[in-house]
Amino acid sequence: MTYAPLAKNPTAAVSAVLEGETDGLSVATSGSTGTPREVLLSIRAIRASTFATIGRLGGPGSWLLALPPDRIGGALVAIRAGLTEQTLTTMPPGRFTAEAFATAAAEVPAGRRYVSLVPTQVVRLMASDLGRDALALFDAVLVGGAAFGDGERPPNVIETYGMTETTGGCVYDGDPLHGVEVAIADDDRILISGATLADGYADGDTSAWVTHNGVRWLRTGDLGRWHSGRLEVLGRADDVIISGAHKVHPVMVERAIAALDSAPQSIVVGVDDPEWGKRVVAVMEHPDSHTPLPDAQQLRDALREMLPPYALPRDTVLTRSLPRTAGGKIDRSAAAFLASQSLSRGK
């Protein structure tokens, strides 16, 4: 089988998919949890993902491409528009701003409108009236891995969960798309099966894929649970912080911080500590040094009603910009290194 390499020429690869000139796509993972790998996605999986998404959103519509086209999220936007014969509007290259987004959004034809964004983009848009008005033009805004505080989430935002190996987002607001099955293993790992699964990795490694009763599953690196009938993602298994013999899920702490009034974008990491094993530390984005942010004690006091004592951050570290991967995701490993260095200097 032949797979068109997305990173080499995104336009040509997407065209090959739409014209049926390839068996699928070869797509690089984000590399946020290790060395990037090439994932092989079949035409069947791409089509299954596309039409399950369109069905969930309520029908075809025009799309705005605001993500890198050499990643699965951006490629799927172009493919969804192409397979449903709808208009694709593309943002010009350059820094993502509310002004640039609003200009591009105004060019999307009337009718149903869709866009996929990463959390950082939504945060920037929500910080301005122009950005909020532009977001409101869309019937659905797909956002992967988003965490919104109370009252901050726009009503048209859909939080998606998935990865390159599942042809992008396959669980929308905790509910699997049509044709997707989700299970929780005994060790709380999230398992996914269904038509959107990748064929595998280009290097031939099959360790992430398991078969049970004739059903092929992807054993993800994420932990999860069912809450009120919906999937709740607790974060990466490797990211769990063991502090004083307690397991702390960073995502749960991050969600609690996001629920606070005027909360900055934050990531929670573990830093080596001789007494606790790991200290729970909140790394907080603080581009405006004139705006005061809560110190560690103030943050702990604000979170006491939402978190158990062992999960409360023991330190806060401020940075002008949270470190991110090439795909725009927050780089948790880099943030942990930043926190460790900052706390070491403070001693």
C-alpha atoms as one frame of an Amber mdcrd trajectory, in Angstrom:
protein
   0.000   0.000   0.000   1.126   3.555  -0.650   0.676   6.415   1.802   1.180
  10.018   0.699   3.575  11.794   3.121   1.682  14.734   4.571   4.698  16.662
   5.872   6.521  16.611   2.522   3.759  18.362   0.565   0.441  18.842   2.412
  -1.414  20.197  -0.619  -0.363  17.289  -2.830  -1.079  14.709  -0.119  -4.596
  16.020   0.552  -5.264  16.212  -3.200  -4.153  12.582  -3.566  -6.649  11.567
  -0.888  -9.499  13.512  -2.480  -8.729  12.154  -5.959  -8.265   8.570  -4.768
  -4.675   8.490  -5.967  -3.246   7.030  -2.749  -4.139   4.363  -0.214  -3.863
   6.878   2.597  -1.671   9.373   4.425   1.599   9.048   6.300   1.334  11.575
   9.151   3.885  12.578  11.768   2.758  12.587  15.378   3.223  15.771  17.377
   6.211  14.452  19.289   4.881  15.981  22.527   5.499  12.734  24.414   8.648
  11.502  22.683  10.227  11.175  19.241   7.737  11.884  16.436   6.554   8.812
  14.527   4.927   8.272  11.157   1.345   7.031  11.451  -0.267   5.282   8.480
  -3.887   6.332   7.941  -5.975   4.536   5.329  -8.510   6.196   3.058 -11.145
   4.121   4.845 -10.197   5.563   8.236 -10.041   9.113   6.854 -13.461   8.820
   5.266 -14.925   7.245   8.413 -13.571  10.110  10.523 -14.806  12.740   8.065
 -18.372  11.533   7.759 -18.729  10.679  11.435 -17.679  14.264  12.186 -20.055
  15.760   9.629 -22.883  13.628  10.997 -22.190  14.758  14.559 -22.043  18.439
  13.527 -25.404  18.271  11.777 -24.410  18.295   8.122 -21.864  19.675   5.640
 -20.625  23.237   5.859 -17.807  25.542   4.836 -14.516  25.242   6.731 -11.851
  27.702   7.795  -8.324  26.273   7.880  -6.476  27.886  10.796  -4.166  24.984
  11.719  -0.884  23.831  10.135  -1.803  21.742   7.050   1.082  19.311   7.651
  -0.555  18.009  10.845  -3.586  15.754  11.036  -5.844  18.470  12.481  -5.208
  20.850   9.595  -5.260  18.147   6.923  -8.651  16.899   8.132 -10.160  20.372
   7.774  -9.174  20.450   4.100 -10.297  16.848   3.573 -13.691  17.409   5.212
 -14.346  20.356   2.937 -13.190  18.433  -0.128 -15.065  15.199   0.496 -18.320
  17.089   1.124 -17.713  19.526  -1.777 -17.823  22.557   0.481 -15.797  25.777
   0.467 -12.414  25.843   2.185 -11.091  29.228   3.316  -7.456  29.319   4.410
  -5.896  31.778   6.830  -2.727  33.403   5.444   0.598  32.321   6.983   1.995
  34.332   9.848   1.325  34.925  13.510  -2.158  33.975  14.665  -4.020  37.075
  15.837  -7.635  37.951  16.503  -7.473  40.471  13.644  -6.203  37.909  11.123
  -8.759  35.339  12.260 -11.633  37.821  12.041 -10.629  38.828   8.521 -10.499
  35.199   7.383 -13.735  34.294   9.181 -15.557  37.088   7.346 -14.562  35.453
   4.048 -16.216  32.119   4.878 -19.468  31.855   2.868 -22.819  32.171   4.577
 -24.451  28.956   5.712 -23.050  26.388   8.089 -19.492  27.284   9.097 -16.914
  25.178  10.921 -13.359  25.646  12.205 -10.813  23.608  14.175  -8.515  25.369
  16.651  -6.037  24.583  19.404  -6.678  25.898  22.936  -4.052  28.648  22.648
  -5.857  30.120  19.649  -9.172  30.144  21.498  -7.573  31.865  24.486  -6.216
  34.615  22.236  -9.557  35.080  20.514 -11.506  35.204  23.766  -9.214  37.962
  25.015 -10.662  40.470  22.543 -14.122  41.586  21.457 -13.079  41.166  17.820
 -11.994  37.584  18.419 -15.138  36.650  20.345 -17.345  38.100  17.616 -15.423
  36.160  14.956 -15.763  32.895  16.899 -19.509  33.447  17.139 -19.783  33.264
  13.336 -19.191  29.519  13.403 -21.755  26.816  14.022 -19.076  24.622  15.598
 -15.543  25.256  16.828 -13.642  22.003  17.340 -10.963  22.354  20.030  -8.629
  19.539  21.019  -7.628  19.191  24.653  -9.327  22.375  25.762  -9.992  23.270
  29.377 -12.349  26.172  29.944 -13.321  27.770  33.207 -16.926  28.386  34.156
 -18.470  30.930  31.827 -15.421  31.073  29.548 -16.341  28.365  27.070 -18.162
  29.718  24.012 -21.424  27.836  23.405 -20.328  26.674  19.939 -17.089  25.061
  21.163 -16.847  21.265  21.060 -13.995  19.737  23.065 -12.487  16.872  21.115
 -10.290  13.979  22.177  -8.197  11.881  19.856  -4.771  11.598  18.270  -3.115
  10.960  14.954  -3.554   7.204  15.518  -7.349   7.688  15.648  -7.446  10.033
  12.637  -7.724  13.049  14.909 -10.564  13.732  17.301 -12.895  10.765  17.700
 -14.646  11.693  20.981 -16.653  14.943  21.042 -17.584  16.421  24.411 -16.959
  13.028  25.989 -19.180  11.139  23.523 -17.505   8.838  20.934 -18.333   9.477
  17.300 -20.455   6.980  15.371 -18.410   3.846  14.725 -15.927   4.551  17.544
 -15.759   2.420  20.684 -14.027   3.508  23.893 -13.179   1.343  26.888 -11.224
   1.849  30.115  -8.651  -0.826  30.939  -8.007  -2.161  34.446  -5.065   0.245
  34.771  -7.314   3.180  33.732  -5.753   3.425  30.260  -8.113   4.590  27.512
  -8.663   2.006  24.760 -10.123   2.971  21.370 -11.398   0.816  18.508 -13.413
   1.395  15.364 -13.182   2.443  11.750 -11.064   5.547  12.393  -8.037   3.602
  13.709  -4.764   3.900  11.832  -3.260   0.929  10.021  -0.213   1.245  12.285
   3.208   2.868  12.376   5.604   3.133   9.462   8.352   1.523  11.584   6.244
  -1.609  12.037   5.971  -1.349  15.833   2.689  -2.954  16.945   3.094  -2.663
  20.727   0.352  -0.013  21.043  -2.238  -2.236  19.344  -4.010  -5.100  21.089
  -6.686  -7.546  19.922  -9.404  -8.815  22.250 -12.197 -11.141  21.098 -11.292
 -10.380  17.523 -11.514  -6.587  17.997  -8.442  -4.430  17.391  -7.854  -1.697
  19.974  -5.384   1.155  20.348  -3.977   1.209  23.868  -3.419   4.915  24.373
  -1.007   6.557  26.778  -3.898   8.440  28.400  -5.831   7.745  31.573  -9.577
   8.192  31.750 -12.843   7.364  33.456 -16.554   7.502  32.741 -18.351  10.390
  34.407 -22.121  10.734  33.940 -21.897   8.570  30.845 -19.150  10.598  29.189
 -15.435  10.027  28.847 -13.329  12.170  31.150  -9.657  12.274  30.181  -7.359
  12.472  33.199  -4.161  13.077  31.251  -1.118  11.084  30.212  -0.197   8.073
  32.314   3.412   9.283  32.263   2.363  12.701  33.594   0.892  11.458  36.881
   2.694  13.147  39.772   3.467  10.979  42.817   3.613  13.436  45.697   3.840
  12.098  49.230   2.581   8.668  48.025  -0.508  10.291  46.469  -1.283  10.223
  42.747  -1.988  13.690  41.342  -3.482  14.019  37.875  -2.133  17.328  36.492
  -5.135  17.798  34.198  -7.525  17.826  37.167  -5.485  20.571  38.845  -5.287
  22.520  35.580  -9.058  22.348  35.188  -9.528  23.662  38.706  -7.179  26.585
  38.021  -8.995  27.325  34.761 -12.276  27.572  36.685 -10.965  30.449  38.796
 -11.895  34.012  37.890  -9.344  35.625  35.561  -7.193  32.496  35.665  -4.080
  32.581  33.444  -3.285  29.721  31.113  -1.402  27.224  33.255   0.193  23.793
  33.195   0.850  21.681  36.281   4.046  19.644  36.560   6.016  17.680  39.113
   9.430  18.862  40.302  11.834  16.663  42.288  11.537  17.165  46.026  13.570
  15.358  48.751  10.594  15.171  51.127   7.588  14.640  48.847   9.230  12.850
  45.928   7.624  15.351  43.589   6.309  18.841  44.297   3.141  19.923  42.517
   3.994  23.155  40.679   1.770  25.413  38.588   3.557  27.080  35.665   1.471
  30.127  34.748   1.624  32.185  31.578   2.083  35.846  32.458   2.700  37.977
  29.346   1.614  41.177  31.128   3.926  41.711  34.093   1.762  44.634  35.281
  -1.186  42.343  36.028  -0.792  40.672  39.443  -1.210  36.908  39.682  -1.828
  34.856  42.838   1.230  33.530  44.634   1.411  29.892  45.712  -0.438  30.417
  48.994  -3.195  32.473  47.395  -3.610  29.845  44.679  -3.798  27.061  47.256
  -6.422  28.961  49.233  -8.512  29.511  46.095  -8.367  25.815  45.147  -9.050
  24.251  48.566 -12.743  23.720  47.876 -12.032  21.993  44.559  -9.025  19.764
  45.219  -7.732  17.438  47.945  -4.860  18.882  50.024  -2.164  16.733  48.378
  -3.079  18.062  44.896  -2.740  21.745  45.795   0.255  23.391  44.057   3.140
  24.032  46.452   4.787  26.573  44.148   3.951  28.798  41.221   6.311  29.730
  38.396   5.557  32.634  36.058   6.633  32.728  32.421   5.846  35.140  29.602
   4.940  32.249  27.308   4.357  28.581  28.048   6.679  26.326  25.994   4.965
  24.663  23.054   5.668  21.961  20.503   5.850  22.610  16.762   2.177  21.622
  16.562   1.149  24.300  19.069   0.538  22.027  22.064   1.976  22.957  25.441
   5.224  21.047  25.975   4.828  19.529  29.424   8.416  18.240  29.611   9.821
  21.663  28.748   7.520  23.278  31.309   8.739  20.867  34.005  12.354  21.740
  33.163  11.491  25.453  33.278   9.867  25.028  36.702  12.805  23.051  38.055
  15.310  25.658  36.888  13.243  28.549  38.205  12.779  26.990  41.658  16.471
  26.092  41.843  17.439  29.697  41.186  15.034  30.840  43.880  16.744  28.803
  46.610
